[in-house]
Amino acid sequence: MKYLFVLLLLSSINFSAISQENNKPTDARLEGIDSLLNRVLKDQHIAGFSVAVVEGDKVIYSKGFGYRDVENKKPVTPNTLFAIGSSTKAFTSALLGILQKEGKLSLDGNAVSYLPQLRFFNDNMNNQIIVRDMMTHRTGLSRYDLSWYVFNTSNRDSIISRVRYMEPNAGLREKWQYNNYMFLAQGMIAEKLTGKTWEQNIKERFFLPLEMKRSNTSMAEFKKDADASLPYELDGDVIKKTDYYDIDGMGPAGSINSSVNDMANWIKTWISGGYYNGKEILSSDYIAEAASPQMVMGGGLPGAEPDVYMSSYGLGWMINSYRGHYKVEHGGNIDGFSASVSFFPTDKLGVVVLTNQNVSSVPSIVLNSITDRLFKLKPIDWNSKSVEANRIAKEKKANLKKEADLKHILNTKPSHPLKEYTGVFENPAYGLMDISVKNDSLFVKVGKYRVWLKHYHYDVFEWREINKDGKPDTSESNLKFNFLTNNDGKIESLSASFELKSPIFTLKPKIVNLDLKTLEQYEGVYMLGTMEVKVSVRNKVLYVFVPGQQDYETIALGDHNFKLKALEGYNLRFEVKGNGKAESVLFIQPNGTFKAVRKS
């Protein structure tokens, strides 16, 4: 998703001169790290980042690099606020760890019993899924991220109600699949059991006792802060300011804003086994569970460098190995920000890297470069490796575009007039999309987005976002809408490539209010072969009676068209001449269209 604004060429910014001169490394292992991180800043085309290194209960290094506000050349400091995205998840799961110690729930208890408004796709899931399954991404649900990201709302009850319509693509505990909804559910369980909001719980249980005085969970509060970073993204090698994105509805999955100095206190707690300044924050039992493998993520095979085979998920943490050292980490990404929060339990070391760039590799580069030195390993040039990886990725992207072009069938046109593709389309696992036509183009309004549907081929259209200047994104999109028709040839739904299995959005009928006089022209008895079908009006609603069946209530759609309320895909179209009585009616249904003539 792109919102592209202020253009700033990197060549006009002297990044090497703006790292903070305070907090020079006093640890001999980090000698020369400033020069390296300044080179990362330049080579990765990033506006800014900050880093803190913890050893035991001490911060041995903290510094900011680059700008939190590029246009006004405001530097990043160790106290600069960044959105930490999914690094929030460890906080949310830890809340439940506290509640378990207090006897208010069991991590192995049935999830829906703690949160009645949570319901899954089927009874087996409702009966079998435990809280721990949600904490470890093993419910069988895939991501469904566009469901909350595009169809954004601050109403948590509204968001969580979508889960019951999300069809699993794997069995329970069969496969690790990341799902933000399951962390929303954990936050809501904490709300239910404590009578306090997730935001209040995070502040009272963590921010206050850990002296995280700069941290907050509010985008409004974040934006008002005098030392908060602006969000940026890259377009090629050009840094562009983007919009903040408020995801307070999905807050428990990723809406904490913090600084590296504050996050250092969070890491100290985990390194110490749950204590901060001698006070227990988390139980050692919970620390042991959360920082241990609970679900295998994948094969975990090492890359080019020798390492240990491991890739697992704990409780809100990813568990893997870095060059033979046991690592507990969680990254974070949200519009304009990327983060990495990690610690090495057996080494009593932790590193926090926060950046103001969308989907950036900088947190990993900085983390790896620092840990190489802390562990006295032969340094690897992770920065150069990333530059080369970016070059290869650009080539692959170009090749993928060529492959996509081969699938693009030229010189086709939509099968219907554009007006017939308009209306409100709905999927209960996502929400509503309002499609309209203007001049010779289709447009979609959904959440904060206004989108141009560029014709691709046949009845397939391509999603192109429109920026604040009213101009559509010129780059190709991998999001496509395929409009589908019913047996009557009318547009009735669309398939959107939001997931591996594209969800279907159904066109909601535009209900027309007809006066009694208009409805009465359809009343009468119609002969369908030798069978009499009766049409009558009651309380300004048209009903159809088929012998041996129920009375079917209809919904008026206009132009003599009606829909049977109780049966999907069943419609009526009356044939009327002038202003007189209907002469016949067409029964349009999945197995064909049948004509009934008014009985004389």
C-alpha positions in Angstrom: 0.0 0.0 0.0 1.5 3.3 -1.0 1.0 6.9 -0.2 3.9 8.8 -1.7 4.7 12.4 -0.7 7.8 14.5 -0.1 10.6 13.6 -2.6 14.1 13.9 -1.3 17.1 12.7 -3.2 19.8 11.0 -1.1 22.5 12.8 -2.9 21.3 16.1 -1.3 21.6 14.7 2.3 24.9 14.4 4.1 24.1 11.4 6.3 27.6 10.7 7.4 27.7 13.9 9.4 24.5 13.5 11.5 25.0 10.5 13.8 24.7 11.6 17.4 28.1 12.4 18.9 27.0 11.5 22.4 27.2 7.9 23.8 30.4 6.9 21.9 31.0 3.2 22.5 33.0 2.5 25.6 33.0 -1.2 25.0 36.1 -2.3 23.1 34.0 -4.9 21.2 32.1 -2.1 19.5 35.1 -0.1 18.3 34.4 1.3 14.9 30.7 0.5 15.0 29.7 4.2 14.5 31.5 4.3 11.1 29.8 1.0 10.0 26.3 2.2 11.0 26.8 5.5 9.2 27.7 3.5 6.1 24.5 1.4 6.6 22.5 4.6 6.8 23.9 5.8 3.4 24.0 2.5 1.5 20.5 1.4 2.5 19.0 4.8 1.7 17.3 5.2 5.0 16.1 8.4 6.7 17.1 7.3 10.2 17.3 4.7 12.9 18.3 4.2 16.5 19.9 1.3 18.4 20.4 0.3 22.0 22.6 -2.6 23.2 21.9 -4.3 26.6 24.3 -6.5 28.5 22.9 -7.9 31.8 21.2 -4.9 33.5 23.2 -2.3 31.7 22.8 -0.3 28.5 26.3 -0.4 27.0 25.5 1.5 23.8 22.6 3.7 22.6 22.6 6.1 19.7 20.6 7.6 16.9 21.6 7.9 13.3 20.1 10.0 10.5 16.9 12.1 10.7 13.5 11.6 12.3 12.4 14.5 10.1 14.3 14.7 6.8 12.8 17.9 5.5 13.6 19.9 8.6 16.8 17.9 9.4 15.8 16.9 12.9 18.1 14.2 14.1 17.2 10.8 15.5 18.1 10.4 19.2 18.0 7.3 21.5 14.8 8.8 22.9 13.1 9.3 19.5 9.8 7.5 19.3 9.1 4.9 16.5 6.2 2.6 15.8 7.5 -0.9 16.8 4.7 -2.8 14.9 4.6 -6.5 15.6 7.3 -6.3 18.3 4.2 -5.4 20.3 3.1 -9.0 20.3 5.4 -10.1 23.1 3.8 -7.5 25.3 0.3 -8.7 24.6 1.1 -12.4 25.2 3.0 -11.4 28.4 -0.2 -9.9 29.7 -1.8 -13.3 29.5 1.2 -14.8 31.2 0.6 -12.4 34.2 -3.1 -13.3 34.2 -2.3 -17.0 34.3 -0.1 -16.5 37.3 -2.9 -14.6 39.0 -5.2 -17.6 38.3 -7.5 -15.7 36.0 -7.0 -18.0 33.0 -5.0 -20.9 31.7 -3.0 -20.7 28.5 -4.3 -24.2 27.8 -7.9 -23.2 28.3 -10.5 -23.0 25.6 -10.1 -19.6 23.8 -13.8 -18.8 23.1 -14.7 -19.5 26.7 -12.7 -16.5 27.7 -14.0 -14.3 24.9 -17.6 -15.2 24.0 -17.6 -12.8 20.9 -14.8 -14.8 19.4 -16.1 -17.5 17.1 -14.2 -19.6 14.5 -15.3 -21.1 11.2 -16.7 -24.3 12.6 -17.5 -26.0 15.9 -14.4 -28.1 15.9 -12.3 -25.0 15.9 -14.5 -23.4 18.6 -14.2 -26.5 20.8 -10.5 -27.3 20.2 -8.5 -24.0 19.9 -6.8 -23.0 23.2 -5.2 -19.7 24.1 -1.7 -21.1 23.5 -2.7 -21.9 19.9 -3.5 -18.3 19.2 -0.2 -17.2 20.9 1.8 -19.5 18.6 0.1 -19.0 15.2 -1.1 -22.6 14.9 -4.9 -22.2 14.6 -5.0 -23.2 10.9 -5.8 -19.7 9.7 -3.7 -17.9 7.2 -2.9 -14.2 7.6 -6.1 -12.5 6.3 -4.1 -9.2 6.7 -5.9 -7.2 4.1 -9.1 -7.9 6.0 -8.0 -5.6 8.9 -5.5 -3.5 7.0 -7.7 -2.3 4.1 -11.0 -2.6 5.9 -9.7 -0.8 9.0 -11.8 0.2 11.9 -11.2 1.1 15.6 -14.1 -1.1 16.7 -12.5 -4.3 18.1 -15.8 -6.1 18.4 -16.4 -5.5 14.7 -13.0 -6.7 13.7 -13.1 -9.9 15.8 -16.5 -10.8 14.4 -14.9 -11.4 11.0 -13.0 -14.4 12.3 -16.0 -16.7 12.1 -16.0 -16.3 8.4 -12.3 -17.0 7.9 -11.9 -20.5 6.4 -8.8 -22.4 7.6 -6.4 -23.7 5.0 -4.7 -26.1 7.4 -5.6 -28.3 10.3 -5.3 -27.1 13.9 -1.6 -27.3 15.1 -0.7 -28.7 11.7 1.1 -25.6 10.3 2.6 -22.4 11.5 0.8 -19.4 9.9 1.1 -15.8 11.1 -2.2 -14.3 12.0 -2.6 -10.8 13.6 -6.2 -11.5 14.5 -5.1 -14.0 17.1 -3.2 -11.4 18.9 -6.1 -9.0 18.8 -8.1 -11.8 20.5 -5.5 -12.1 23.2 -5.7 -8.4 24.0 -9.4 -8.6 24.1 -9.2 -11.6 26.5 -7.1 -9.4 28.8 -9.7 -6.7 28.5 -12.5 -9.1 29.4 -10.7 -10.5 32.4 -9.4 -7.3 33.9 -12.2 -4.9 33.0 -9.6 -2.5 31.6 -8.6 -1.7 28.0 -5.6 -3.3 26.5 -4.0 0.1 26.4 -4.5 0.6 30.2 -3.2 -2.9 30.9 0.0 -2.3 28.8 0.6 1.0 30.6 0.0 -0.3 34.1 1.7 -3.7 33.8 4.7 -2.7 31.7 5.2 1.0 30.9 5.0 2.3 34.5 7.0 -0.4 36.4 9.6 -0.6 33.6 10.0 3.2 33.6 9.1 3.3 29.9 8.2 7.0 30.2 8.4 7.8 26.5 6.2 4.9 25.3 2.6 4.9 24.4 -0.1 3.0 22.5 -1.9 5.9 20.8 -1.2 7.2 17.3 -2.6 10.6 18.3 -0.3 10.8 21.3 2.6 9.6 19.2 2.1 12.4 16.5 2.1 15.1 19.2 5.4 14.1 20.7 8.2 16.6 20.1 10.7 13.8 19.5 8.6 11.4 17.4 9.8 10.2 14.0 8.0 10.8 10.8 7.3 7.7 8.6 9.2 7.2 5.3 9.4 4.7 2.5 11.7 4.1 -0.5 10.7 4.6 -4.1 13.8 3.3 -5.9 16.5 5.1 -4.0 14.4 8.1 -3.2 13.2 8.6 0.4 9.6 9.7 0.5 7.5 10.7 3.4 4.4 8.5 3.8 1.3 8.7 6.1 1.0 7.4 9.7 -1.4 4.5 9.9 -3.6 4.3 12.9 -4.3 0.6 13.7 -5.8 1.1 17.1 -8.5 -1.4 16.4 -5.8 -4.1 16.0 -3.7 -2.5 18.7 -2.8 -5.7 20.6 -1.1 -7.0 17.4 1.1 -4.0 16.8 0.4 -0.4 18.0 3.0 0.3 20.6 5.3 3.3 20.0 8.6 3.5 21.8 12.2 4.5 21.9 15.3 2.3 22.1 16.1 3.6 25.5 12.6 2.5 26.7 12.7 -0.8 24.9 16.1 -1.5 26.6 14.3 -1.7 29.9 11.9 -4.3 28.4 14.8 -6.4 27.2 16.5 -6.1 30.6 13.4 -7.8 32.1 13.7 -10.8 29.8 17.4 -11.2 30.2 17.1 -11.1 34.0 14.4 -13.8 34.0 11.4 -11.4 34.6 12.9 -8.8 37.0 13.5 -5.1 36.7 15.3 -3.2 39.4 14.7 -6.1 41.7 10.9 -6.2 41.2 9.3 -9.2 39.5 7.4 -8.1 36.3 7.0 -11.5 34.7 7.3 -14.9 36.3 10.4 -17.0 35.5 8.0 -19.8 34.5 6.4 -17.6 31.9 9.8 -16.4 30.6 10.9 -20.0 30.2 7.8 -20.9 28.1 7.6 -17.7 26.0 11.3 -17.8 25.1 11.2 -21.6 24.2 10.0 -23.3 21.0 6.2 -23.9 21.1 5.6 -24.4 17.4 8.0 -25.2 14.5 7.9 -22.4 11.9 9.9 -24.1 9.3 13.0 -26.1 8.6 15.2 -23.4 9.9 18.1 -24.3 7.7 21.1 -22.0 8.0 22.2 -19.8 5.1 25.7 -19.5 3.7 27.2 -19.2 7.2 27.4 -22.3 9.4 24.7 -22.3 12.2 22.3 -24.4 14.1 19.1 -25.8 12.5 16.2 -24.0 14.3 13.2 -21.9 13.4 10.4 -21.9 15.9 7.9 -19.6 17.6 7.5 -19.2 21.3 4.8 -17.0 22.9 5.0 -13.7 21.0 8.6 -14.4 20.1 10.5 -16.0 17.2 13.2 -18.5 18.3 16.2 -19.2 16.1 19.9 -19.2 16.1 22.6 -16.7 15.1 25.9 -18.2 14.4 25.5 -20.8 17.2 24.0 -18.4 19.7 20.3 -19.0 20.9 18.3 -15.9 19.7 14.8 -14.7 20.8 13.5 -12.0 18.5 10.5 -10.3 17.0 10.5 -7.9 14.2 7.9 -5.3 13.4 6.6 -3.5 10.3 3.9 -0.9 9.9 3.6 2.0 7.4 6.8 3.9 7.5 8.5 1.9 10.3 10.5 -1.3 10.8 11.8 -2.7 14.0 13.8 -5.6 15.6 13.7 -6.4 19.3 16.0 -9.3 20.3 17.9 -10.9 23.2 20.3 -13.8 23.6 19.3 -15.5 26.9 22.5 -17.6 27.5 24.7 -14.6 26.6 22.7 -12.0 28.6 22.8 -9.7 25.6 20.0 -7.8 23.9 19.7 -5.4 20.9 16.9 -3.0 19.9 16.9 -1.4 16.4 14.1 1.0 15.4 13.8 2.7 12.0 11.6 5.1 10.2 11.5 3.2 6.9 8.8 0.9 5.6 9.8 -2.8 5.2 13.5 -2.2 5.8 16.4 -4.6 6.1 18.3 -2.2 8.3 17.2 -3.7 11.6 18.6 -7.1 10.6 21.8 -5.6 9.2 22.5 -3.5 12.4 21.6 -6.4 14.7 23.9 -8.9 13.0 26.7 -6.4 12.6 26.6 -5.6 16.4 26.3 -9.2 17.5 29.3 -10.3 15.4 31.4 -7.9 17.5 29.8 -8.7 20.8 30.3 -12.4 20.3 33.9 -11.8 19.0 33.0 -13.6 15.7 34.7 -12.9 12.4 32.6 -9.9 11.1 30.4 -10.5 8.1 29.7 -7.6 5.8 26.0 -7.8 6.2 25.5 -4.3 4.7 27.2 -5.3 1.4 25.3 -8.6 1.4 22.0 -6.6 1.7 23.0 -4.2 -1.1 23.7 -7.2 -3.4 20.4 -8.9 -2.3 18.5 -5.8 -3.1 20.1 -5.7 -6.6 19.1 -9.3 -7.2 15.6 -8.7 -5.9 15.1 -5.8 -8.3 16.2 -8.1 -11.2 13.8 -10.8 -10.0 11.0 -8.2 -9.8 11.7 -7.1 -13.4 11.6 -10.8 -14.5 8.4 -11.4 -12.7 6.9 -8.4 -14.5 7.9 -9.9 -17.8 6.2 -13.1 -16.8 3.1 -11.2 -15.8 3.1 -9.4 -19.1 3.0 -12.7 -20.9 -0.3 -13.5 -19.0 -1.8 -10.1 -20.0 -4.1 -10.6 -22.9 -4.2 -7.4 -25.0 -7.1 -5.9 -26.9 -9.9 -7.2 -24.8 -12.7 -5.3 -23.2 -15.2 -5.8 -20.4 -18.2 -7.9 -21.2 -20.7 -5.4 -19.7 -21.2 -1.7 -19.7 -19.2 -0.2 -16.8 -22.3 0.8 -14.9 -23.2 -2.9 -14.4 -20.0 -3.4 -12.4 -21.0 -0.8 -9.8 -22.6 -1.3 -6.4 -21.7 -2.3 -2.9 -19.9 -5.7 -2.7 -19.6 -7.5 0.6 -17.6 -10.3 2.2 -18.2 -10.9 5.9 -14.6 -11.7 6.6 -13.5 -8.4 5.2 -16.2 -5.7 4.8 -17.8 -3.5 2.1 -16.4 -2.1 -1.1 -18.4 0.6 -2.9 -17.7 0.6 -6.6 -18.8 3.5 -8.8 -18.2 4.7 -12.3 -17.0 8.1 -13.4 -16.4 9.0 -17.0 -14.9 5.8 -18.5 -13.4 4.3 -15.3 -14.4 2.3 -12.2 -13.4 3.5 -8.7 -13.5 1.7 -5.4 -14.0 3.3 -2.0 -12.9 1.1 0.9 -11.8 2.2 4.3 -9.2 5.0 3.9 -8.6 4.0 0.3 -9.9 5.4 -3.0 -8.8 3.1 -5.8 -8.9 3.2 -9.6 -9.8 -0.1 -11.1 -7.7 -0.1 -14.3 -9.0 -2.6 -16.9 -6.5 -5.5 -17.3 -8.3 -7.9 -19.6 -11.8 -9.3 -20.0 -13.6 -8.8 -16.7 -10.4 -8.5 -14.7 -9.4 -5.1 -13.3 -6.2 -4.0 -11.5 -6.1 -2.2 -8.1 -4.4 1.2 -8.5 -4.4 3.5 -5.4 -5.1 7.2 -5.8 -2.9 9.6 -3.8 -3.9 12.8 -2.1 -3.3 14.7 -5.3 -5.9 12.6 -7.0 -3.4 10.8 -9.2 -3.4 6.9 -9.5 -0.3 4.9 -8.7 1.5 4.2 -12.0 3.2 0.9 -10.9 1.5 -2.4 -11.6 -0.4 -4.0 -8.8 -0.6 -7.7 -7.9 -4.2 -7.0 -6.5 -6.8 -7.9 -9.1 -10.6 -8.0 -9.2 -12.3 -10.6 -11.4 -16.0 -9.9 -11.8 -18.3 -12.9 -12.0 -21.8 -13.3 -13.5 -24.8 -15.4 -12.6 -26.7 -17.6 -15.1 -28.7 -14.6 -16.1 -25.5 -12.9 -17.3 -25.7 -10.2 -14.7 -22.7 -9.2 -12.5 -23.3 -10.8 -9.1 -19.9 -11.0 -7.4 -16.2 -10.4 -7.7 -13.1 -12.4 -6.7 -10.4 -10.3 -5.1 -6.8 -11.6 -5.0 -6.3 -10.7 -1.3 -5.3 -14.2 -0.2 -3.9 -17.4 -1.8 -7.6 -18.4 -2.1 -9.3 -15.3 -3.4 -12.3 -14.3 -1.3 -15.6 -13.7 -3.1 -17.4 -10.3 -2.5 -21.1 -10.5 -3.3 -23.0 -7.6 -4.8 -25.6 -6.4 -2.4 -28.9 -5.8 -4.1 -30.0 -2.2 -4.2 -33.4 -2.4 -2.5 -36.1 -0.3 -4.1 -39.2 0.9 -2.2 -42.2 0.4 -4.4 -45.6 1.9 -3.7 -48.7 -0.3 -3.3 -50.1 0.6 -6.7 -46.9 -0.5 -8.4 -46.8 -3.8 -6.5 -50.4 -4.6 -7.3 -49.6 -4.8 -11.0 -47.7 -8.0 -10.3 -50.4 -9.7 -8.3 -52.2 -12.7 -9.8 -52.0 -16.4 -10.7 -49.4 -17.5 -13.2 -49.2 -20.8 -14.9 -45.9 -22.6 -14.9 -46.7 -25.5 -17.1 -49.7 -27.1 -15.3 -48.7 -25.6 -11.9 -50.4 -22.5 -10.5 -48.0 -19.9 -8.9 -49.7 -17.2 -6.9 -48.2 -13.7 -6.4 -49.7 -11.5 -3.7 -49.0 -8.3 -1.7 -49.0 -8.2 2.1 -47.9 -5.1 4.1 -46.4 -3.6 0.9 -44.2 -6.7 0.3 -44.6 -9.0 -2.6 -44.8 -12.7 -1.9 -44.7 -15.8 -4.2 -46.5 -19.0 -3.3 -45.3 -22.2 -5.0 -47.6 -25.3 -4.3 -46.0 -27.6 -1.7 -43.5 -24.9 -0.6 -43.5 -21.9 1.7 -44.5 -18.4 0.9 -41.4 -16.7 -0.5 -40.8 -13.1 0.5 -39.2 -11.0 -2.2 -37.0 -7.9 -2.3 -37.7 -5.3 -4.9 -34.7 -4.5 -7.1 -36.4 -2.1 -9.6 -37.2 -2.5 -13.3 -39.7 -5.3 -12.5 -36.9 -7.4 -10.9 -37.2 -9.1 -7.5 -35.0 -11.3 -5.4 -36.2 -14.2 -3.2 -35.1 -13.2 0.3 -34.6 -16.7 1.6 -32.9 -18.3 -1.5 -29.5 -17.1 -2.9 -29.5 -17.0 -6.7 -33.2 -17.1 -7.2 -34.8 -14.0 -8.9 -38.0 -13.0 -10.6 -38.5 -10.7 -13.5 -42.0 -9.6 -14.5 -42.9 -8.7 -18.1 -45.1 -5.7 -18.2 -46.5 -3.8 -21.1 -47.3 -0.2 -20.5 -48.9 0.5 -17.2 -51.0 -2.5 -17.1 -50.8 -5.8 -15.3 -47.8 -8.1 -15.6 -48.4 -10.6 -18.4 -45.8 -13.1 -17.3 -42.9 -13.7 -14.9 -39.5 -15.3 -15.4 -38.2 -17.5 -12.6 -34.4 -17.1 -12.8 -32.6 -19.8 -10.8 -29.4 -21.8 -10.8 -30.9 -24.7 -12.8 -32.3 -22.4 -15.5 -34.9 -19.8 -16.4 -38.6 -20.7 -16.5 -41.5 -18.6 -17.8 -44.9 -18.5 -16.2 -47.8 -16.8 -18.0 -50.6 -15.0 -16.2 -53.8 -17.1 -16.0 -56.6 -15.5 -17.9 
